[in-house]
Amino acid sequence: MWCDGTMTSIPEPTDDGDTADEVADVMPPESEIDRLVEAISGEDDHVGMAALWRVTMDLDQWWFIAVGDPGEESPAAADIDDQLMLLTFTDSARARHFAVAQGMISTEDQLSAIALQPDEVVATSQEYVDAGIDGLMFDPHISGYFISSDQLPVVHAAVRQPTS
């Protein structure tokens, strides 16, 4: 099984007394990653891309919306530009916001999610390739940056190298 992560339920966020509907309509706050994506000047901006991937690879967990029957869940995927991409999120609130916005769950439902450490995903990247997963699309409803499955180990190794 190429998805062997921690299953968790993400409750609706209502910490400020907002109703579930009000919370679902509010875009998650801008993050450092969003700012890094916006700052990339183009495909030749290797410094900007390295900074983005360094921060992404340093996250404690990547979040995936769990789909499928209990005990047989796998990460949600979508065809994006004729490529099968895992929908990957940089935090649980973004995963929940996406699921509500896409009608995958209602504002009253809890989100079943898979949380994986980036190193776990990188270590199993060949399994993604073998399963026909072309890549990972991060925060598709916000910044929408991606990496191909076969480039995960290459980029991981590159951003883990000490800078001099």
C-alpha positions, 0 to 999 in steps of 0.5 A: 500500500503506497499510503501508510500514514496517520489517519486523523479526523480534523474537526471543524475549526470554530475557535472564534465562535464563528459558525461552521458556514462562516469558517468554511467561507474564510480562506486560510491565512496567507503562509510563508509558502504562499509568499514564496510561491508568489515571489518565484519569478519564473521557471529559471528562478532556481533560488526561489524554487529551492527556497520554496522546496526547502520550506515545503520539505521541512514541514512536519507533515503533509496532509492528504484528504482520505478517500475510500472505505474505512481501513482502505483509505488512500489520498484523494487525487485529481486529473490536473492538465491530464496528469494524476496528482495527489492533492497535498496540503501544507496544513490540516486547515487548508485540507479541510477548507478545500474539502468543504469548498469542493463539496467533499464534506459539509461544514458539519462533517469531520475531515478524514485525513492522512498525515505523512512526514515529507521524508516518508513520502519521498522514501516511497516516491517510486511506489507513487510512480508505479501506481500511475501518480504523476505528482503532488499538487500542493494547496491546489485551491490557494498556491497550487504548486506541484512536483512530479513523483519521480523528482521528489527524491531529487529535489529532496536531496538537493534542498537537504544539501548544506549551502556554502 
